[in-house]
C-alpha cells in the first residue's frame, strides 16, 4: 500500500522542475486565487485520478509477487486478481482525490513563502499556455506509464519525454524564463515540495491502510467462497 501512494506523491515534485521551462516574467501582482490556480495546475485532479489507477495496479502486482502464499492463491485463481483489483481500484482513487486539497494547501504554503507574486504569476501564465499544457501532459503521462519507478528515474523519463515533444515554437518561451529569478529559485523549492509530498503520502497510507487491507481480505474471501459454492 505504501508504494501505491508514494508513487502518486511524486507528481508535485516532478512538475516543480518543469517550471524551469516557463514563459518570460510578467510584471504584475498575484492574487491569492492565482496561487490556488497554479497549484491546481501542478496537481490536477484528472491526471492524479488516472495515475492512481495505474499506480494501484502496479503496486498490487508487486505486493502479490513479493508474498509466496498470496501469489500461490492468485495463481490458483486466475479471476481473483481482477475481482479484488476492480473493487479496490476505485476506492483507492477516491481516497487520493479526496486528499488532494490538503496536499495543495501545503504546496501553496511553500510557493507563497519562496516565490514573489510576480514569479507566481509568471509560472501560472506558463502552465496555462500551450507549451505549459504540453509539459504538464507529458510529465503526467510518463508518471502514469511507469508509476513504480524511483523519483530520479521518473523525473529523468518525464523530462526526456517533454523535450522530445517540444517544437521550435516552444523554445522562445522556454529560453525567456531560463535566466529568471523564479527559475533560479526552483533548485531550493523542489526538495521542499518533494519532501512535503512524500510526508503527505505516508500520512495517507497510515490513515487508510486498515480500510483497504480489510476490503482486500473481504474481496478475496467472497471470491473464494463463491468459487467453492459454485
Backbone torsions as a table, in degrees:
resi	resn	phi	psi	omega
1	UNK	NA	-38.7	-178.5
2	UNK	-58.7	-42.5	-177.7
3	UNK	-67.2	-30.0	179.2
4	UNK	-58.3	-52.9	-174.0
5	UNK	-75.6	-35.8	-179.5
6	UNK	-61.6	-36.4	179.4
7	UNK	-63.3	-40.3	-179.1
8	UNK	-70.5	-32.1	-177.3
9	UNK	-66.6	-15.2	179.7
10	UNK	-72.0	-14.4	-175.3
11	UNK	-54.9	-50.3	-179.0
12	UNK	-65.6	-38.7	-179.4
13	UNK	-66.9	-34.2	179.6
14	UNK	-74.1	-35.9	-179.2
15	UNK	-75.5	-22.6	179.4
16	UNK	-61.6	-47.0	176.4
17	UNK	-62.1	-26.1	-179.9
18	UNK	-65.5	-17.6	177.9
19	UNK	-66.9	-18.0	177.6
20	UNK	-67.1	-10.2	178.1
21	UNK	-100.8	21.0	-171.0
22	UNK	-78.3	172.4	-179.1
23	UNK	-78.2	172.5	-175.2
24	UNK	-64.0	158.0	-176.9
25	UNK	-58.8	146.8	177.5
26	UNK	-123.1	124.1	-179.0
27	UNK	-80.2	92.0	-179.7
28	UNK	-158.2	153.7	175.4
29	UNK	-84.4	152.9	-176.9
30	UNK	-108.0	134.0	175.9
31	UNK	-88.0	161.7	179.3
32	UNK	-57.2	-36.1	179.3
33	UNK	-62.9	-31.3	178.4
34	UNK	-66.2	-39.1	178.6
35	UNK	-63.7	-43.1	179.0
36	UNK	-65.5	-38.2	177.5
37	UNK	-65.0	-39.9	179.5
38	UNK	-61.8	-47.9	-178.5
39	UNK	-65.9	-36.3	177.4
40	UNK	-63.2	-34.2	176.7
41	UNK	-72.8	-34.3	178.7
42	UNK	-71.9	-33.1	-178.7
43	UNK	-126.1	73.1	-174.4
44	UNK	-77.7	134.5	-176.8
45	UNK	-60.5	-44.0	-176.9
46	UNK	-61.6	-45.6	-179.2
47	UNK	-67.4	-41.4	178.3
48	UNK	-62.0	-38.6	178.4
49	UNK	-61.6	-42.6	178.5
50	UNK	-65.3	-44.0	-178.7
51	UNK	-65.9	-34.0	-178.8
52	UNK	-57.4	-45.8	-179.9
53	UNK	-63.0	-42.9	179.9
54	UNK	-68.7	-40.3	179.3
55	UNK	-65.2	-37.8	178.3
56	UNK	-61.0	-48.0	-178.9
57	UNK	-61.7	-42.6	178.9
58	UNK	-63.1	-47.1	-179.3
59	UNK	-64.9	-39.2	179.6
60	UNK	-64.6	-43.6	178.8
61	UNK	-62.6	-39.1	178.2
62	UNK	-65.6	-39.8	-179.2
63	UNK	-66.5	-41.6	178.7
64	UNK	-64.5	-45.1	-177.9
65	UNK	-64.1	-29.2	-176.5
66	UNK	-83.2	-11.3	-177.7
67	UNK	-116.2	104.5	-176.2
68	UNK	-54.9	-42.5	-178.8
69	UNK	-66.7	-43.8	179.0
70	UNK	-64.9	-41.1	-179.7
71	UNK	-62.2	-41.2	-179.9
72	UNK	-63.2	-39.4	179.2
73	UNK	-64.8	-45.0	-179.8
74	UNK	-69.4	-37.1	178.4
75	UNK	-64.3	-34.3	-178.8
76	UNK	-80.2	-11.6	-178.3
77	UNK	-133.5	84.9	-174.0
78	UNK	-55.2	-29.5	-178.4
79	UNK	-86.0	-6.8	-174.6
80	UNK	-68.2	-39.0	-177.0
81	UNK	-58.8	-46.6	-178.4
82	UNK	-73.3	-32.8	178.5
83	UNK	-63.2	-50.5	-178.7
84	UNK	-70.5	-46.0	-179.4
85	UNK	-61.0	-39.3	-179.0
86	UNK	-64.0	-36.7	-179.6
87	UNK	-75.2	-37.7	-174.2
88	UNK	-87.6	-26.2	-175.4
89	UNK	-59.4	-46.9	-179.7
90	UNK	-64.3	-40.5	179.1
91	UNK	-64.8	-41.6	178.6
92	UNK	-60.3	-44.8	180.0
93	UNK	-64.3	-41.3	179.6
94	UNK	-63.1	-36.1	178.2
95	UNK	-63.1	-44.4	-179.8
96	UNK	-63.9	-46.3	-178.2
97	UNK	-63.7	-41.8	-178.9
98	UNK	-64.3	-28.4	-176.9
99	UNK	-89.7	-8.9	-176.4
100	UNK	-57.7	-39.6	179.9
101	UNK	-56.0	-36.7	-179.9
102	UNK	-68.4	-39.8	177.4
103	UNK	-66.5	-43.2	178.9
104	UNK	-60.2	-40.6	179.6
105	UNK	-61.5	-39.5	179.5
106	UNK	-69.1	-38.5	178.5
107	UNK	-69.3	-36.8	175.6
108	UNK	-57.1	-42.8	-179.4
109	UNK	-61.7	-41.6	179.6
110	UNK	-64.7	-49.4	-177.0
111	UNK	-65.7	-38.3	-179.4
112	UNK	-65.6	-33.2	-178.7
113	UNK	-79.9	-29.6	-171.6
114	UNK	-103.1	-24.4	-177.5
115	UNK	-111.3	146.5	176.0
116	UNK	-77.4	163.8	177.2
117	UNK	-54.8	-41.5	179.6
118	UNK	-64.3	-37.3	179.5
119	UNK	-69.4	-36.3	176.2
120	UNK	-65.0	-42.1	178.7
121	UNK	-63.7	-42.0	178.3
122	UNK	-57.3	-45.3	-176.6
123	UNK	-70.0	-39.7	176.7
124	UNK	-61.7	-43.0	178.6
125	UNK	-58.9	-41.7	-179.9
126	UNK	-65.8	-49.7	-176.1
127	UNK	-63.9	-23.6	177.8
128	UNK	-88.1	-8.2	-178.3
129	UNK	-83.0	164.8	177.5
130	UNK	-56.9	-41.7	178.9
131	UNK	-66.4	-42.6	178.7
132	UNK	-63.1	-39.6	177.1
133	UNK	-63.6	-37.1	178.2
134	UNK	-64.5	-43.6	179.3
135	UNK	-61.5	-48.9	-179.2
136	UNK	-61.5	-42.1	-178.5
137	UNK	-63.5	-42.8	-178.6
138	UNK	-68.5	-39.2	179.4
139	UNK	-61.8	-47.8	-177.3
140	UNK	-73.9	-29.5	175.6
141	UNK	-66.3	-40.9	178.2
142	UNK	-65.6	-42.9	177.6
143	UNK	-59.6	-45.1	-177.2
144	UNK	-68.7	-27.4	-178.0
145	UNK	-77.3	-21.7	-179.2
146	UNK	-149.1	66.9	-175.8
147	UNK	-68.0	-12.3	-179.2
148	UNK	-86.2	-1.7	-179.1
149	UNK	-71.5	160.4	175.0
150	UNK	-71.7	167.0	-180.0
151	UNK	-59.8	-42.8	-178.8
152	UNK	-66.7	-43.9	179.4
153	UNK	-63.2	-41.5	-178.6
154	UNK	-67.0	-40.0	-179.6
155	UNK	-66.0	-42.9	178.9
156	UNK	-63.2	-43.9	179.8
157	UNK	-64.7	-39.9	-179.2
158	UNK	-64.9	-45.6	-179.0
159	UNK	-66.8	-35.8	176.9
160	UNK	-64.8	-40.5	179.6
161	UNK	-66.2	-40.1	178.5
162	UNK	-61.8	-49.8	-177.1
163	UNK	-62.8	-33.3	-179.3
164	UNK	-69.3	-25.3	-176.9
165	UNK	-95.5	-11.4	-178.6
166	UNK	-71.8	147.4	178.9
167	UNK	-114.5	168.2	178.4
168	UNK	-54.9	-29.4	179.7
169	UNK	-67.8	-21.9	-178.6
170	UNK	-80.8	-25.7	-169.3
171	UNK	-67.9	-34.6	177.4
172	UNK	-55.5	-43.9	179.5
173	UNK	-65.8	-39.3	-179.4
174	UNK	-65.9	-46.4	-177.9
175	UNK	-67.8	-32.5	-178.6
176	UNK	-62.6	-33.3	-176.5
177	UNK	-89.1	-17.8	-169.7
178	UNK	-54.0	-37.0	-178.0
179	UNK	-100.0	11.4	-176.1
180	UNK	-78.4	160.2	177.3
181	UNK	-58.3	-38.2	-179.2
182	UNK	-62.8	-41.6	179.5
183	UNK	-63.5	-38.8	-179.8
184	UNK	-67.6	-35.0	-176.9
185	UNK	-72.8	-22.4	-174.0
186	UNK	-61.9	-22.9	178.1
187	UNK	-60.8	-35.1	178.3
188	UNK	-90.8	-25.4	-179.0
189	UNK	-76.2	-39.2	-176.1
190	UNK	-54.4	-49.7	179.9
191	UNK	-61.1	-34.4	178.7
192	UNK	-65.3	-43.5	179.2
193	UNK	-66.2	-40.7	179.8
194	UNK	-63.1	-45.9	-179.5
195	UNK	-64.2	-41.1	179.0
196	UNK	-64.4	-42.3	-179.7
197	UNK	-64.5	-40.9	180.0
198	UNK	-67.5	-40.6	177.9
199	UNK	-63.9	-39.5	176.8
200	UNK	-60.1	-43.1	-179.2
201	UNK	-64.9	-43.1	-179.1
202	UNK	-63.8	-39.5	178.1
203	UNK	-64.6	-39.8	179.4
204	UNK	-65.6	-38.1	177.7
205	UNK	-61.3	-50.1	-177.7
206	UNK	-59.5	-37.4	-176.5
207	UNK	-75.1	-29.2	-171.0
208	UNK	-115.0	-6.9	-179.1
209	UNK	-57.9	-48.8	-178.8
210	UNK	-57.1	-42.1	-179.1
211	UNK	-63.4	-47.6	-176.7
212	UNK	-70.4	-38.4	177.9
213	UNK	-65.9	-37.3	176.7
214	UNK	-64.9	-41.3	177.2
215	UNK	-64.0	-38.7	179.5
216	UNK	-65.0	-45.5	179.4
217	UNK	-62.0	-40.1	179.5
218	UNK	-65.8	-42.0	-179.4
219	UNK	-64.5	-40.6	178.3
220	UNK	-64.2	-46.3	-178.8
221	UNK	-61.7	-42.6	179.8
222	UNK	-64.6	-40.6	-179.4
223	UNK	-64.2	-47.8	-177.4
224	UNK	-66.7	-37.0	178.5
225	UNK	-66.3	-41.4	178.7
226	UNK	-64.9	-40.9	179.0
227	UNK	-64.4	-41.8	179.6
228	UNK	-66.6	-39.9	179.7
229	UNK	-70.9	-28.2	-179.1
230	UNK	-80.2	NA	NA
